[in-house]
Amino acid sequence: MRAESNGTSRRILCVFPRYTSSFGTFEYAYPLTDGVRAFMPPQGLLLISAYLPKEWQVKFVDENLRRTTREEFEWAEAVFVSGMHIQRQQMNDICRRAHEFDLPVALGGPSVSACPDYYPSFDYLHVGELGDATNQLIEILSRDTSRPESQVVLTTKDRVPMTEFPIPAYELADVKKYFLGSIQYSSGCPYQCEFCDIPSLYGRNPRIKTPQQIIAELDRLRECGMTDTVYFVDDNFIGNRKAAMDLLPHLIEWQKRTGYVVRLACEATLNIAKRPEILEKMREAYFITIFCGIETPDPDALHAMHKDHNMMVPILEGVRTINSYGMEVVSGIIMGLDTDKPNTSEALLAFVEDSRIPLLTINLLQALPKTPLWDRLEREGRLVHDDGRDSNVDFLLPYDEVVASWKHAMAVAYAPEKVYARYQHQCDHVYVNRLKVPVPDEMKTWPNIRRALVMLRNLFWKIGVLGDYRRVFWKFALGRIRRGDLEGLIGCATIAHHLITFARAASSGEQNASNYSIRLREAAVPAE
C-alpha cells in the first residue's frame, strides 16, 4: 500500500541519526567483522520510504554509516527524521543542518511520539504510528515545501492496519553493513509493566502482519543481501500467542526452502517458557536468541512493577527451559528500583552466575513519559530534571550509592573470565540443542569463506595478540577450534569483546548508566 498524491513529485531525504554509544548497539564488535558499520536497518524510515507516493523520489542516509552530504541536502525538498530518546541530540543536529538549506524537517518515531516537547526546532512533528497523520503530512508537502511559520503537530488517530503495510524499502539500505537484519511482525503488548511506555504508545492489543507479509519481507531482505541473523523487533513476539503459532509454520517452511541461511531472534516475555509448543516451533524455525525482560530476580520487585507474569515459572527454570530448545537468553536488568537494597548488586551478580546468561543489559531505572512509573513518581515529587544525572529518578537509596552499585555490577559481570565462562556454558549446554542443519551451498562460496577468514584474523590479532585478556580468549578459542566450531568461536568472541570493552568504560564512568538517560553525550559512533 502506498499513499496517494495529487500528481506532484517531491524529493524526500530520509536521515537516520547516529546512536550514542550504548550497551545494546555492539559498536565495539564492528572492527572485528568484515565491514559491519551499524546495528540494524531502521524500520520506521524504511517503512515511510515505501509508503510515500510512487511519484516521489526518496533517498535514505543512515548517519551511523556516513554523514549526510551537502549535495544530498541541496537535492532534497524536505527531510524526514526518526529515532529514539538516545538519539535526541543527533536528531536535533540533523534538523539544524537541514535548516541551513532552508528545508522543512519532519520528525516521527518513538521519541517524539512520547515527548514532542523535546523537539521545538522541527517544522513538523509526526506523533504516533503510520496513519492519517502521515497522509496529512504528505498532503501538506504535496501543496507546499516551504517551511511553516510555526511548528505543526500531526497526531495519528486512525492507524493504517499492519496488514496493509508495504514492505519496508530495504533496498535503500546497505543491509550487508548492519550487525543484524530487522523485521516487524506486531505492534503493542498486552502487559502493563510500570516502567514501560509501549502500551500507551502502541496499545495493549497487539496488531499483526500476515504470515505472507513476513515471508515477503524476509525474501526482500535476502534479495538485498542479508544472510545472517534477522531480529523481530516486536515488543513481545508472543503478545498474541495464536498469531505467533500461525506464523511459525510459515517460517519453518521458508527456512527449509532457503536452506536455513538466516537465523532468527526476537523479544518475548519470560512466560514463553510455559509454552513448549511455541518453543518447539521456534526451534524448528531456527530461532537462536530470545531477549527476555527479566528486569530483576527479586519477586517483590517484579510484583511492585506489575510484572507478575515473569513469576509464572521460576526465573532460572524458565531460562533453562528456553535454553533446552537451543535458544540463548538475553536479558534486560534494571537497578535503582524502590525495592533495591544495599546488597542488590551482589544478589544480581549471583543471579548472573546461576543463570549463565552471557548478555544482560544492566540499566539504571529511568522514568519515561507516558508510563505509570512517571505518573507515580511525579505524584511523589521524585522526578529529577537534571541533565547531569544518569537517571531522572530520585532513588530511595542514595544516588551515588546506586550508581556505584551499577558500576560494580558491570565490572564484575563482564570481567573477561566471567563472560567467557558463560559463553563456554552456552556452547556446551545450549547451542548443542539447536536444530542440526546442513551447511547450504550458498554459504560455501568464496566470499563467505573470505569473510570468516577476515573475522578470524581480526580476532586472533586484535584480541589474541594485542588484547590484554588474550589468555582467556585463547583458552576458549583453542577449545572451539579443536571441536571444529569456528562459527561458535567467531560469534561468541565478537560479542564478548563488545561486552568487556563497554563494561570497562561503564565501570570507569565513561558510559551512561541508562540507555534512556537524559544525560546527553556526544555520539560515540561517528559518521564518516
VOPARO-290494 format. One record per residue (C-alpha): x, z, y. Coordinates in steps of 0.05 Angstrom, whole numbers, plus 32768, in hexadecimal, padded with zeros to 4 digits. Layout:
BEGIN
site east:X up:Z north:Y
...
//
This chain:
BEGIN
site east:8000 up:8000 north:8000
site east:8018 up:7FEE north:8045
site east:7FFE up:7FFE north:808A
site east:7FD9 up:7FC7 north:80B0
site east:7FF5 up:7FAA north:80F0
site east:7FD5 up:7F85 north:812A
site east:8002 up:7F4A north:811F
site east:803D up:7F67 north:8145
site east:8083 up:7F6B north:8128
site east:80AE up:7FA8 north:8137
site east:80F5 up:7FBD north:8127
site east:80F8 up:8004 north:810D
site east:8138 up:802A north:8101
site east:8131 up:8063 north:80CF
site east:8169 up:8096 north:80D5
site east:8173 up:80D1 north:80A6
site east:819D up:810A north:80C3
site east:81DB up:8129 north:80A6
site east:81D4 up:8168 north:807E
site east:81F4 up:81A8 north:8096
site east:8221 up:81C0 north:805E
site east:81F8 up:81E6 north:802B
site east:81FC up:81FF north:7FE4
site east:81CB up:81CC north:7FC9
site east:81E7 up:818B north:7FE4
site east:8226 up:818C north:7FB9
site east:8253 up:816D north:7FEE
site east:8292 up:818C north:7FD1
site east:8286 up:8165 north:7F91
site east:8285 up:8121 north:7FB3
site east:82D1 up:8118 north:7FB8
site east:82D5 up:811F north:7F6C
site east:82A5 up:80E5 north:7F60
site east:82AB up:809A north:7F63
site east:828D up:8090 north:7FA8
site east:8253 up:80C1 north:7FAE
site east:824A up:80D2 north:7FF7
site east:8205 up:80F3 north:7FFE
site east:81D3 up:811E north:7FD8
site east:8191 up:80F9 north:7FCC
site east:816E up:80BC north:7FEB
site east:813C up:80D9 north:801D
site east:80F6 up:80CE north:8001
site east:80D1 up:80D5 north:8043
site east:80F3 up:809F north:806D
site east:80F6 up:806F north:8032
site east:80AC up:8079 north:8026
site east:809C up:806D north:806F
site east:80C8 up:802F north:806E
site east:80A0 up:8013 north:8034
site east:805D up:8025 north:8056
site east:806A up:8002 north:8098
site east:8047 up:7FBF north:80A4
site east:8068 up:7F86 north:807E
site east:8075 up:7F61 north:80BF
site east:80A0 up:7F9A north:80D9
site east:80EB up:7F9A north:80CE
site east:810C up:7FDA north:80B7
site east:8154 up:7FF2 north:80B4
site east:8168 up:8033 north:8093
site east:81A5 up:805E north:80A1
site east:81B7 up:809E north:807D
site east:81E9 up:80C2 north:80AA
site east:8204 up:80E7 north:806E
site east:8223 up:80A4 north:805D
site east:8234 up:8089 north:80A1
site east:8222 up:8091 north:80EB
site east:81EE up:8064 north:810A
site east:8210 up:802D north:8133
site east:8204 up:8017 north:817A
site east:81EF up:7FD3 north:8160
site east:81B8 up:7FF3 north:8135
site east:819C up:801A north:8170
site east:819E up:7FDA north:819A
site east:8179 up:7FB4 north:8163
site east:8141 up:7FE8 north:815D
site east:8100 up:7FED north:8184
site east:80F1 up:8033 north:8169
site east:8115 up:8068 north:813F
site east:80F6 up:8092 north:8107
site east:8117 up:80D3 north:80F1
site east:8106 up:8106 north:80BB
site east:8127 up:8144 north:80A0
site east:8126 up:818D north:808C
site east:8135 up:81CC north:80B4
site east:817E up:81CB north:80A0
site east:8184 up:8187 north:80C3
site east:8164 up:819E north:8104
site east:81A2 up:8199 north:812F
site east:81B2 up:8153 north:8114
site east:816B up:813A north:811E
site east:816D up:814E north:8167
site east:81B0 up:812B north:816E
site east:8193 up:80EA north:8152
site east:815B up:80EF north:8185
site east:818D up:80F8 north:81BE
site east:81B5 up:80BB north:81A8
site east:8177 up:8090 north:81A1
site east:8160 up:80A4 north:81E6
site east:81A1 up:808A north:8202
site east:8185 up:8046 north:81F0
site east:8140 up:8058 north:820C
site east:8121 up:8054 north:81C7
site east:80E3 up:807B north:81B3
site east:80F2 up:80AB north:817A
site east:80BF up:80C4 north:8147
site east:80CD up:8100 north:811B
site east:80AA up:8110 north:80DA
site east:80B8 up:8139 north:809B
site east:80B5 up:8182 north:8085
site east:80DA up:81A2 north:80BF
site east:80B0 up:8186 north:80F7
site east:8070 up:818F north:80CE
site east:807F up:81DA north:80CA
site east:80A0 up:81E4 north:810F
site east:808E up:81AE north:8142
site east:80A7 up:81DA north:817A
site east:80EE up:81D1 north:815F
site east:80EE up:818A north:8179
site east:80D9 up:8184 north:81C2
site east:8104 up:8147 north:81D0
site east:80E4 up:8116 north:819F
site east:80B1 up:80E5 north:81B9
site east:8083 up:80E7 north:817D
site east:807A up:8120 north:814B
site east:805A up:810D north:8109
site east:803E up:814E north:80EC
site east:8029 up:814C north:80A3
site east:802C up:8119 north:806B
site east:8021 up:80CE north:8069
site east:7FDB up:80C0 north:8084
site east:7FB2 up:80B3 north:80C2
site east:7FE9 up:80CF north:80EF
site east:8018 up:809A north:80D2
site east:7FE5 up:8063 north:80E1
site east:7FDC up:807E north:8128
site east:8027 up:807B north:8134
site east:802A up:8034 north:8119
site east:7FF0 up:8020 north:8145
site east:8010 up:803E north:8183
site east:8053 up:801A north:8176
site east:802E up:7FD9 north:8168
site east:8014 up:7FDB north:81AF
site east:804F up:7FF8 north:81D4
site east:8096 up:800C north:81C2
site east:80A7 up:802C north:8205
site east:80B2 up:8077 north:8206
site east:8074 up:80A0 north:8216
site east:8073 up:80CA north:8255
site east:806A up:810A north:822C
site east:8071 up:811D north:81E3
site east:803A up:8104 north:81B5
site east:8028 up:812F north:8178
site east:8004 up:810C north:813F
site east:7FE9 up:8138 north:8107
site east:7FD2 up:811E north:80C4
site east:7F8B up:8131 north:80B3
site east:7F7C up:80FB north:8080
site east:7FB6 up:80F1 north:804F
site east:7FC3 up:80B1 north:8029
site east:7FB5 up:80BF north:7FDF
site east:7FF6 up:80C2 north:7FB8
site east:7FD9 up:808F north:7F89
site east:7FDD up:805E north:7FC3
site east:8025 up:806E north:7FD8
site east:8053 up:8031 north:7FD8
site east:8094 up:8033 north:7FB2
site east:80C8 up:8052 north:7FE2
site east:80F7 up:801D north:7FFE
site east:8130 up:8031 north:7FD0
site east:814F up:7FEC north:7FDD
site east:8160 up:8003 north:8023
site east:818B up:803B north:8009
site east:81CE up:8032 north:7FE6
site east:81B8 up:805C north:7FAB
site east:81FB up:8059 north:7F87
site east:8218 up:8085 north:7FBE
site east:81E8 up:80BE north:7FB1
site east:81F6 up:80FA north:7F84
site east:81AF up:80F8 north:7F68
site east:8175 up:80C7 north:7F69
site east:8133 up:80E2 north:7F83
site east:80EA up:80D6 north:7F72
site east:80AA up:80F9 north:7F85
site east:8071 up:8101 north:7F54
site east:8045 up:8136 north:7F74
site east:803C up:815D north:7FB5
site east:8025 up:81A5 north:7FBB
site east:8027 up:81E4 north:7F91
site east:7FEE up:8211 north:7F77
site east:8015 up:8252 north:7F83
site east:801A up:8279 north:7FC4
site east:805F up:829A north:7FC3
site east:8066 up:82C3 north:8002
site east:80A5 up:82A0 north:801C
site east:8091 up:8258 north:800D
site east:8072 up:8227 north:803E
site east:8060 up:81F1 north:800B
site east:8016 up:8205 north:8002
site east:800A up:8205 north:804E
site east:802E up:81C3 north:8058
site east:8018 up:819C north:801A
site east:7FDE up:81C3 north:7FFB
site east:7FD2 up:81EC north:7FBD
site east:7FB0 up:81B4 north:7F95
site east:7FE9 up:8186 north:7F80
site east:7FDF up:813D north:7F90
site east:7FFF up:810D north:7F5F
site east:8014 up:80C5 north:7F55
site east:8000 up:809F north:7F17
site east:8031 up:8098 north:7EDD
site east:8033 up:804E north:7EEB
site east:804B up:805B north:7F32
site east:8083 up:8088 north:7F18
site east:809A up:8054 north:7EE5
site east:809A up:801E north:7F1B
site east:80C4 up:804B north:7F48
site east:80F5 up:805A north:7F11
site east:80FC up:8010 north:7F03
site east:8109 up:8003 north:7F4D
site east:813E up:8039 north:7F4F
site east:815F up:8019 north:7F13
site east:815C up:7FD4 north:7F34
site east:817F up:7FF3 north:7F70
site east:81B7 up:800E north:7F45
site east:81A5 up:8056 north:7F34
site east:81C0 up:8067 north:7EEF
site east:81CC up:80B2 north:7EF1
site east:819B up:80EB north:7EFC
site east:8158 up:80E4 north:7F1F
site east:813B up:8124 north:7F3D
site east:80F0 up:812E north:7F43
site east:80EC up:814E north:7F88
site east:80A6 up:816A north:7F7B
site east:809B up:81B1 north:7F92
site east:8085 up:81C2 north:7F4B
site east:8087 up:818E north:7F14
site east:8052 up:81B5 north:7EEC
site east:8026 up:81C5 north:7F28
site east:7FF3 up:819B north:7F03
site east:8004 up:81A6 north:7EBA
site east:7FD3 up:8172 north:7E9F
site east:7FF0 up:813D north:7ECE
site east:8037 up:814E north:7EB7
site east:8021 up:8146 north:7E6E
site east:8001 up:8103 north:7E7F
site east:8041 up:80EB north:7EA0
site east:8074 up:8101 north:7E6C
site east:8061 up:80CE north:7E35
site east:806B up:8096 north:7E68
site east:80B0 up:80B3 north:7E7A
site east:80C2 up:80B7 north:7E30
site east:80AE up:806E north:7E25
site east:80D5 up:8059 north:7E63
site east:8113 up:807D north:7E4B
site east:810E up:805A north:7E08
site east:8105 up:8017 north:7E2A
site east:8140 up:8020 north:7E59
site east:816F up:8042 north:7E27
site east:8171 up:8088 north:7E45
site east:81A1 up:8072 north:7E7C
site east:8180 up:80A1 north:7EAE
site east:817C up:80ED north:7EA7
site east:8143 up:8113 north:7EC8
site east:813E up:8155 north:7EED
site east:8107 up:817A north:7F11
site east:80EF up:81BA north:7F31
site east:80BC up:81E6 north:7F0D
site east:80A4 up:822E north:7F0B
site east:80C3 up:8259 north:7ED5
site east:8080 up:825F north:7EB0
site east:808F up:821A north:7E95
site east:80B1 up:8242 north:7E5E
site east:806C up:8252 north:7E44
site east:805D up:8208 north:7E3A
site east:8084 up:81F0 north:7DFE
site east:805A up:81B1 north:7DFA
site east:8073 up:819E north:7E40
site east:80BB up:81B3 north:7E33
site east:80BD up:8189 north:7DF3
site east:80A4 up:814B north:7E17
site east:80D5 up:8157 north:7E4F
site east:810E up:815B north:7E1D
site east:80F6 up:8118 north:7DFF
site east:80F4 up:80FB north:7E45
site east:813C up:8111 north:7E4F
site east:8133 up:8146 north:7E84
site east:8175 up:816B north:7E87
site east:816B up:819D north:7EC1
site east:8131 up:81C7 north:7EDC
site east:8138 up:81EC north:7F1E
site east:8110 up:822C north:7F19
site east:8103 up:8259 north:7F55
site east:8112 up:8299 north:7F31
site east:811F up:82BB north:7F75
site east:8130 up:82FF north:7F58
site east:8133 up:8322 north:7F15
site east:810F up:835F north:7F33
site east:80C6 up:8361 north:7F1C
site east:80B2 up:838C north:7F58
site east:80CF up:8358 north:7F87
site east:80AB up:831F north:7F63
site east:8069 up:8344 north:7F68
site east:8074 up:8352 north:7FB2
site east:8081 up:8308 north:7FC1
site east:8044 up:82F3 north:7F98
site east:806D up:82D1 north:7F63
site east:804F up:82F4 north:7F28
site east:804E up:82B2 north:7F01
site east:809A up:82BC north:7EF8
site east:8088 up:82F9 north:7ECD
site east:805B up:82D4 north:7E9D
site east:8098 up:82D3 north:7E6F
site east:80D5 up:8300 north:7E75
site east:8106 up:82DB north:7EA3
site east:8141 up:82D9 north:7E74
site east:8114 up:82C5 north:7E3A
site east:80F8 up:828D north:7E66
site east:813D up:8273 north:7E77
site east:8152 up:8273 north:7E2E
site east:8112 up:8250 north:7E19
site east:811F up:8218 north:7E4B
site east:8168 up:8215 north:7E34
site east:8151 up:820D north:7DEC
site east:8134 up:81CA north:7DFF
site east:8178 up:81B3 north:7E1A
site east:8167 up:81BD north:7E63
site east:8195 up:81E3 north:7E91
site east:8173 up:8213 north:7EC1
site east:8186 up:8212 north:7F0A
site east:816A up:824C north:7F32
site east:8159 up:8261 north:7F78
site east:8169 up:82A9 north:7F8A
site east:8155 up:82D0 north:7FC9
site east:8179 up:830D north:7FE6
site east:8160 up:8337 north:801F
site east:811B up:8346 north:8002
site east:80F6 up:8385 north:8016
site east:80FE up:839F north:7FCF
site east:814A up:8396 north:7FCF
site east:8175 up:83D4 north:7FC6
site east:81BF up:83E1 north:7FD5
site east:81D1 up:83CD north:7F8E
site east:81A8 up:838D north:7F8E
site east:81E5 up:8360 north:7F8E
site east:81FF up:8382 north:7F4F
site east:81BC up:837A north:7F2D
site east:81BC up:8331 north:7F40
site east:8202 up:8327 north:7F25
site east:81ED up:8348 north:7EE4
site east:81B4 up:8316 north:7EE0
site east:81E3 up:82DC north:7EEC
site east:820F up:82F5 north:7EB3
site east:81D4 up:82FF north:7E83
site east:81B0 up:82BE north:7E93
site east:81EE up:8292 north:7E91
site east:81CE up:8266 north:7EC7
site east:8209 up:823F north:7EE4
site east:81EA up:822C north:7F27
site east:81C1 up:825D north:7F50
site east:81B2 up:824F north:7F99
site east:81B9 up:8295 north:7FB6
site east:819A up:8299 north:7FFB
site east:8188 up:82CF north:802D
site east:813D up:82D5 north:8039
site east:8126 up:82AA north:8074
site east:80DF up:82AC north:808E
site east:80C3 up:8266 north:8098
site east:8089 up:8257 north:80C6
site east:8046 up:824B north:80A3
site east:8055 up:827C north:806B
site east:8035 up:82BF north:805B
site east:807A up:82DF north:8063
site east:807F up:82C6 north:80AB
site east:803A up:82E1 north:80BB
site east:8048 up:8325 north:809C
site east:808C up:832E north:80BD
site east:806E up:8318 north:8100
site east:8038 up:834D north:80FA
site east:806E up:8381 north:80E8
site east:809B up:836B north:8122
site east:80D3 up:8358 north:80F2
site east:80E1 up:8311 north:8107
site east:8124 up:830A north:8129
site east:812F up:82CF north:8158
site east:817B up:82CE north:815C
site east:81A0 up:828D north:814E
site east:81DF up:82B4 north:813D
site east:81C2 up:82D4 north:80FE
site east:81BF up:82B9 north:80B8
site east:8176 up:82CE north:80B1
site east:813B up:82D8 north:80DF
site east:8123 up:8314 north:80B6
site east:812D up:835C north:80CC
site east:8140 up:8376 north:8087
site east:812F up:83BC north:8070
site east:8178 up:83C5 north:805E
site east:81AC up:83BE north:8095
site east:81B9 up:8374 north:80A5
site east:8204 up:8378 north:809E
site east:81FC up:839A north:805B
site east:81CE up:8362 north:8041
site east:81FD up:832B north:8059
site east:8238 up:834F north:8039
site east:8212 up:8355 north:7FF7
site east:8204 up:830A north:7FF9
site east:824D up:82FA north:8005
site east:8260 up:8328 north:7FCC
site east:822E up:8308 north:7F9D
site east:8247 up:82C2 north:7FAE
site east:8290 up:82D5 north:7FA5
site east:8285 up:82F5 north:7F61
site east:8251 up:82C6 north:7F44
site east:827B up:8289 north:7F55
site east:82C0 up:82A1 north:7F43
site east:82DE up:8267 north:7F1B
site east:82E1 up:828F north:7EDA
site east:8298 up:82A2 north:7EE0
site east:827F up:825C north:7EF0
site east:82A6 up:823B north:7EB7
site east:8290 up:8271 north:7E86
site east:8247 up:8261 north:7E97
site east:8253 up:8217 north:7E8F
site east:8276 up:8223 north:7E4D
site east:8237 up:8246 north:7E36
site east:820D up:820B north:7E4C
site east:8239 up:81DB north:7E25
site east:8237 up:8206 north:7DE6
site east:81EF up:821D north:7DE6
site east:81C5 up:81F1 north:7E15
site east:81DE up:81A9 north:7E1A
site east:81E3 up:81A5 north:7DCE
site east:8197 up:81AB north:7DCC
site east:818C up:816C north:7DF4
site east:816E up:812E north:7DD6
site east:81A4 up:8107 north:7DB1
site east:81A4 up:80C1 north:7DCD
site east:81D3 up:8086 north:7DBF
site east:8201 up:806F north:7DF6
site east:81DE up:8031 north:7E12
site east:8204 up:7FF0 north:7E18
site east:81F7 up:7FF3 north:7E63
site east:8224 up:8030 north:7E68
site east:825D up:8011 north:7E40
site east:826F up:7FE0 north:7E78
site east:82B2 up:7FE0 north:7E9B
site east:8295 up:7FF9 north:7EDE
site east:8279 up:8036 north:7EBB
site east:82B9 up:8042 north:7E94
site east:82E1 up:803A north:7ED5
site east:82B3 up:806C north:7EF8
site east:82BE up:80A0 north:7EC2
site east:8309 up:8095 north:7EC5
site east:8309 up:809D north:7F11
site east:82E3 up:80DF north:7F0C
site east:8312 up:80F9 north:7ED6
site east:834E up:80E6 north:7F00
site east:8330 up:810B north:7F3C
site east:8321 up:8149 north:7F13
site east:8365 up:814B north:7EF2
site east:838B up:8141 north:7F33
site east:8361 up:8166 north:7F67
site east:8350 up:81A1 north:7F3A
site east:837F up:819E north:7EFE
site east:83BE up:8194 north:7F28
site east:83AE up:81A7 north:7F70
site east:8377 up:81DB north:7F64
site east:8384 up:8225 north:7F67
site east:8357 up:8232 north:7F2B
site east:8377 up:81FD north:7EFF
site east:8383 up:822B north:7EC4
site east:8338 up:823A north:7EBF
site east:832A up:81EF north:7EC7
site east:835B up:81DA north:7E90
site east:8341 up:820D north:7E5F
site east:82FC up:81F0 north:7E66
site east:8313 up:81A7 north:7E6B
site east:833E up:81A8 north:7E2D
site east:8305 up:81C5 north:7E05
site east:82D7 up:818D north:7E1B
site east:830C up:8158 north:7E0E
site east:8317 up:8172 north:7DC7
site east:82CD up:816A north:7DBA
site east:82CB up:8125 north:7DD9
site east:829B up:813E north:7E0E
site east:82B5 up:811A north:7E4C
site east:826F up:8117 north:7E6A
site east:8269 up:8163 north:7E66
site east:82AE up:816C north:7E83
site east:82A0 up:813E north:7EBE
site east:825A up:815A north:7ECC
site east:826B up:81A4 north:7EC7
site east:82AE up:81A1 north:7EEB
site east:8293 up:8178 north:7F25
site east:8259 up:81A8 north:7F33
site east:8285 up:81E5 north:7F27
site east:82B6 up:81CE north:7F5C
site east:827F up:81CB north:7F90
site east:8264 up:820F north:7F7C
site east:82A9 up:8230 north:7F7E
site east:82BD up:820F north:7FC0
site east:827B up:821D north:7FE4
site east:8279 up:8265 north:7FCB
site east:82BF up:8272 north:7FE6
site east:82AA up:8259 north:802A
site east:826A up:8282 north:8026
site east:828D up:82C3 north:8013
site east:82BD up:82BA north:804E
site east:8283 up:82B0 north:807F
site east:828D up:8265 north:8089
site east:8248 up:8252 north:806E
site east:8201 up:8267 north:807F
site east:81E2 up:829A north:8051
site east:81A0 up:8273 north:8050
site east:8190 up:8229 north:804A
site east:8159 up:8235 north:807D
site east:8182 up:825E north:80AE
site east:8175 up:8255 north:80F8
site east:81BF up:8261 north:8101
site east:81D0 up:8219 north:8111
site east:8214 up:81FC north:80FF
site east:8235 up:81BA north:8108
site east:8228 up:818C north:80CE
site east:8261 up:8192 north:809D
site east:8252 up:8150 north:807A
site east:826C up:811E north:80AE
site east:8250 up:80D9 north:80B8
site east:8289 up:80A8 north:80BA
//
